[in-house]
Amino acid sequence: MKRLFYSLIISVLLISCTSKPQEVVFLSVNDMHGHIENMPKLAYIADSLRNLYPQLLVVSAGDNRTGNAYNDKYPVHPNLPMISLMNEIGFEASALGNHEFDGNIQGIKYFVKTAHFPLICANTFFTGYPDLKLPAYATITKKINGKDVKIILLSMIETSNFGRPSAHIRNMQNVDFVDAKDKIKEYLYLKDSCDVFVLLSHLGKDEELELAAEYPLFDLIIGGHSHDLYTEQLDNGVLYTQSKYYLKDATVTKIKLVDGKIVEKEAQVIDLSKVNKVNDNIKKQVENYYAEPEFHIVVGHAKTPFNDKNALGTFMADAQRYITKADISMQNPGGVRFDNMHGGDITKADIYDLDPFDNSLVICEMTGKQVEDYLVLASNNDHNCTHVSGMTYQIEYQNSEEGSGLFTTAKAFINGKRIKSGKVYKVAINSYMALWANGNCLKMYESGKTSNEGEMLYLKDHKDVDYQGAKSYELKIIEE
């Protein structure tokens, strides 16, 4: 009896000394790209989760803009709709994504000024702009079950475009970048000063998983940039998540702590297409943004739908060649932001969504050999076959066992005949592609036209365009 009594006393003491667990809950998204149409659903999810977890953290892993005209071209100020809705939903932090640079430095300044949450990045330095400095990380303290829980969100951006993020160089003048793998080591000490250490990253899945494997100090990595839907807890304990793109999905991650130590982690993906309820207030705001009359002006008509990127890329290249009166034009596939597009009436919003960058168009005078060499270079730089107008081409792709293949040789044809190696052709490309053309052309100069101007004029002058099945290249894959 005495032994039972002592056992009960010990049990009571153990229960009284053990704290109630704290559950840190994240609702995360990445690569929203201006798709505000799904924000009412995201807001409803955030509201529902806050009813259960009042200290919910809503975060974005970057690329909040570029991909929806109603956000990117909003007349009051580009990106205002997305920032306002993120404020309303209660985001706690956002990583800097490469497409944040699409609004140039003024766009980033506007984001920092207007957002009620920090835009963070540890490996970007606005050297030429003393009034702009992003914090490397955000520190957030939440009181959960009577105890303060300290969360640190560290952020990094990809620098895969010749040491810079994948954005137009004109928008990154006087900005310096450091490779994330080098910079991240300077911030590992933060682990000792927080309860939950998170990398809110815009590096892409492959690099993020490498960091997850190398640095078990991170409790959680919330990724972006590569548009993957992915969740994995590594053997070293790091939990990694990424939530696709365009607000198609969101991820709820729960981290449970007992006496300050993490004892459990789990992540669950929410498919927003299956969410049938919305936040009515956010829905009304989105409807107001979509009512902007300028976006609904019809600029052309398509006889049939554009079924894939080949059709859309060929249309864009045709439009660029038409407005510049060039012999040939080329369009990088990364600049084609739709996988397909409807037939029938085409509005300004459709054009802005398809081509949100509205790059200036550049004329490069190239020999036939330079045209073929540049096709290989451009396709490798954009990791896909370049869309063209005024010619067709064949291109070879050499596979490798490691999966990192390369385009190797190209043969270009005009009217079915091989392009003349020594003849000089006028080639129209956008100003982003022009970054790769130095050393690959005899002469380069601005056309004075933009890609959006070309697309709208081409539609105006060509009634009932039809790009069903359009494709301007033939790809041959060679196995190693």
N, C-alpha and C positions, 0 to 999 in steps of 0.2 A: 504493500500500500504506500509506504514511504517512497519507494522507487518511482511509482506512478505519479506521485505528487511532484517530485523533483522534475520528472519528464515534462509534466504540464507547465511548470514554471519556466523551464528552458524554452519550450515552444512559444510561450507568451513573449518572453524576452526577445527571441529571434524575430517574431512577427513585428514587435514594436520597433526593432532596430532596422528592419528592412524598409526602405522607402517605397512609396507607391511608384510604379514605373512612369517614366515620361515618354510620350510618343510624339516624335517630330514628324510632321506630315508635309510633304511637298506635292504641289500640283505643277507639273512642268510641261512646257511646250518648246518647240524650236522651229526655226525656219517658217514662221507664219507668213512671210512674204506679202503682207498687206491684206490677207484674206479675212477681212472684217466680217464677212457674211456668217462665219461660224462663231463669232464672239458671243452672241446671245446664248448659245449652248454652253460655251466655256464658262460664261458667267453663272449660268444655272448650276453647273457642276461645282464651281467655287462656292456658291451660296450653300449648296447641300452639304459640302464637306465642312464648311465653317460651322454649321449646326452641330456637327459631331466633334470637330476639332477646331475650336475657336482660334487657335494660334497657327492656322494653316499658312504655309509659305507658298505663294504663287510666283514662279520664276520663268524666264525665257532664256534659252541658250543662243539667242541672236538671230540676225536676219529677220527683223520685224517688218521690213518694208520690201518693195520691189516685187511686183507680180499682180497687182490689182489697181487698175486706173483710179477707182473711186477713192483709194488711199493715196497713191503715189502722185496723182495729178490734181489732188483736191485744190480748188482755186484759192481758198483762204490761206492755206499753207500746206504744201505736200507733207504727208505723213501725220498731219494733225488728227485724222480720224483714229488711226491705230494708237497713237500716244494717249489720246483722250479716253479711249475705251480701256486701255491697260490701266490707266489711273483709276477709272471707275471700278474695275474688277478688283483692284488692290494688289497689283504686282509689287513684289518686294525688291526685285533686282532683274537686270537684263545684261547678258553678255553683249559685247560689241561684235557684230557679225560683219563679214566683208561687204554685204550689201547695204549696211548703214552708210558706207562711203558713197553710195549712188546719189545721195542728196548733197554731196560735197561737204566741205568743212562747215559751211553755214548750216547744213541740215543736221550735222551732229551737234553743233552748238544749240540749235533749236530743240533737239531732243533733250539735251542736258537741262536746258532752261525750263522746258515745259513738263517733263516727266516728274512725277512725285516719288520716283524711285531712282536709284543710281544706275548709270550705265558704266559697266566695269570692264577693265582690261589691263593686264599686267605687262604685256609685251608690245604696247603701242605708245609712242611718245610724240606728242604734237609740238615738235621742237620749234617750228616757226610760228606758233600761236600761243603766246604767253598767257592768254586768257582762257585756254582750254587744256585741262588736265583731268584725265579719267582716273578714278581710284583703281588700284590693282585688285582690290577685294572689298567685299561688303561684310560688315560684322552685324549680326542680328541677334538680339537676345529675346527669348520668349519665356514667359513664366508659365510652366506646365506643371499641374498638380502641386502648386505651391513652391516650386523651385525654379530658379533661373537656369535656362539652357542656352548656352552660347553657340551660335552657328556661324562659321566663316565660309563665305563663298569666294573662291579665287577664280579668276577668269583669264583665258588665253584665246588668241585668234590665230587662224591659219595664216601662213606666209608662203604658200605654195607657188605663187606667181612671181618667180624670180626674186624671192625674198620679201615679197609684199603680199597682202591679201588679194584675192581674185576680184579686183575692181579696176576701174579705169584709172590709169596713172595720173590723169589730169586732176582727179579728186583727192590725190594723196601727196600733193606737192608739199615739201617741208614737213613731212611726217616720217618718223623713223620706226623701224620694227626690228625686233629681236626674235630669233627662233624660239618657240615655246620650250623645246627640250633643253635649251640653254638657260632660259629665264626661270623656269619653274623651280630650279634648285634653290634659288634665293628666297623662296617663300615656304619651304618645307617646315621651317621653325614654327609656323603658325599652328601646326598640329598641337603643340604643347599648350596653347592658350585658348583652346576651345573644346567643346564637347562633341561637336560634329563638324568634320572638315570636308568641304565639298569643292570639287572642281566643276565650275559652270563653264563649259568649254564650247568653242566654235572652231574645232580643229578637224573634225571628221572622224568617223568610226575607227578607221585603221590606226590613226595616231593616238586617239583616245584610249583604245584598248592596249596599245603599247605602254602608255603612261600608267594605265591601271595595273598592268603586270609589273611594271618597274617600281611603282610607288604605292605600296600597301598602306601608307599613311593616310591616303584618301578613303574616307568612309563611303563616299558616293561620288560618281562622275555623271553629270547630266550633260549629254553631248549634243552636237548639232553640226551643220554644214553639209554632211553627206546624205541627208534626207533618208536615213535608215530607220526602220522600225525594229528596235533591238533592245533586249533586256538580258543581262547575264550577271550572275554573281561569280566572280573568279575564285579560284582555290585560295587565294591570299585574303579573301574577304571583301575586296572592293566590289561594290555593286555599280553596274554601268547601265544607263538607260539612254535611249534616243527615241523621239516620238514622231518620226516620219517628217511631214511637211504640210504646208497650207492649212494648218489646223484640222487635218483629217483625224488626228489622234492626239490624246494627251495622256500623261502618265502620272499615276498617284503612287508615291513612294513613302513608305512608313519605316521609320527607324526608332526602335524601342531601346530606352536606356533604363538601367536599374543601378542606383547609387553611382550615377555618372559614367557607367560603362555600357557600351552598346552590346545588347544581347540578342537582337533580332533585326533583320532587314527584309523587306519585301517590296516588290513593285508590281503594279497592275496597270495595263494599258486600257484606255477607254476609247472605243471607236465612236467618234462624234456623229457618224452617219446613223448610228443606232440610238442616239439620244433624241427623244421626241419632245422634250420640254425646254423652255428658254426663259431667260430673264427678260421680262416685258419692257423694262426701262431701257436696257441695252438694245433690244430689238427695235424700239422706236428711234433710237439714235442712229442705228445702222440704216434704217429705212430713209431717214432724212439725208444721210450721206449719199445713198443710192438715187435719191430723187434729183440730184444736180442735173439740170437740163442739158448742159454742154455735152455730157457723156452719151446722150441718147441720139445725137445727130447721126443720121445715116450717111455714110461716105462711099458706099459701094454695095455690090450684090454678087454673091457666089452662086453659080448654078448648082453646084454639088458641095457637100461638106469636104473640109480638109481632113482627111482621115488619119494623117500621121505627121511627124515632124519633117519628113522629106517633102511633103506637099507644101507645108508652111514655109520651110526654109527656101524652097525653090521660088515660091511667090515673093518672098522678101528680096531674094537675089535679083529676080526679074524687075522688081520695082526700083531697086537701086541702080541697075543698069539703065533703066528707062529714063530716070530723072537726071542721070549724069551723062547720058549718051556715050557710055564706055563700051569697049568691045566685049569685055568680060566683067562679071562681078562675082564676089564671093561673100558668103554669110556664114559666120561661125555657128555651129549647132547650139552652143551654150547661150547664144543670144536669142534663140527661139524658145520662148517661155511657155508655150502650149504644147501638149502632146497631140492635140487635134482641135478643130474648130468647126462650128456649125456652118451650114450653108445658108442661103437666103440673105437678108439684109445684114450688112456689116456696119457697126457703129464706131464712133471714135473710141469708145471704151474698149471695143474688141481690139482695135489697133494698138492702143496703149497697153493693153494686157499682153498682147502677143510680143510687143517690142517696147518694154517700159524704159529702155535706156535712151532712145532717140539720139543715137550717136551722130556726130557729123560724118559725112561721107568724104573719103579721101580717094584721090586718083593716084595710082602707082603705075609708072611706065615700066613694064617688065618685058624681057625677052621671053620667048617660048620656053627656054630651059628654066628661067627664073620662075615662070608660072608653075611648072611641074615641081620644082624644088619647094616653092612656097606652099603648094597643096599639101606636101608631106609635112612641112613644118607646122602649118596651121592645124592640120588634123591631129598631129601629136600634141600640140599645145592645148587643144580643146578636147582631146581624148575621144574624138569621134570624127566621122567623115564630114568634110566641109561641103556646104550646099553652094551650087554655082549656077550662073546664067550665062548664056552665050557660048557655052561649050559643054561637053561631057568629059568624064575621065574614068580611068581604071586605076585602082590603087591597091597595093599589096600590104598586108598586115602580118608581121612575123610574130607568132605566138611564142611564149617562153614557158618553161616548166614552173617558174615562179609566178606566172600570171601577169607579169608586167611587160606586155608585148609592145611593139612599136610599128607604126606605119613606115615603110621603107622606100618604095619607089612609086611614082605616079606617071601615067601617060595621059595627056590631054588631047581632045579631038574637037575640031570645029567643022560642022557639017560632015561629020564622018571621017575626016582626014586628020592625021596627026598634026598637032600644032607645030609650026615652023620654029626650030630651035633658036635661030638668030633674029627672027622678026620681032619688032617691038609692038606690044599691045598695051592699050589703056585698060587698066584693071581697077574697078571700083570696089573698095572695101570700107568697112566702118572704122572709126577712129580707134576702137579697141583692138581690132585686128592689125591696125597700122603699127602698133607697138612691136609686132613680130616682123615687120617688113623691112626694117633698117638693115641694109646689106643685102637685101633680096630684090632690090629694084634699082633702076637707073635714076629715077626722079620721082618725087612724091610731093603732092600739093593738095590743098583743100579744094573741094568742089563748090563750097558755099551752100550745099544742101544738107538736109538731115534725113535720117532713115524714115522717120514718121511722115515727113513731107513726101518722100518718094512713094511710100505705101498708099497714102491717100490720093495723090495725083494719079498713080497707076490705076487705082480702082475707079477714079472719076472718068478716066479716058478709055477704060476697057470694061465694057458692059458684060455682066454675067460671066465672070472668070470661072474657069473650071480646072482644078488641079488634081482631079481624081487620078490616083496612081502615079503622080509625078515623082520622078527620081532622076538625078543627074549624074550618078556615079555607079560604078560596079566595084564591089569589094571582094578581094581574093585573100582568104586567110591561109597562111602557110604555117603548118605545124613544125615545131623544132625537131 
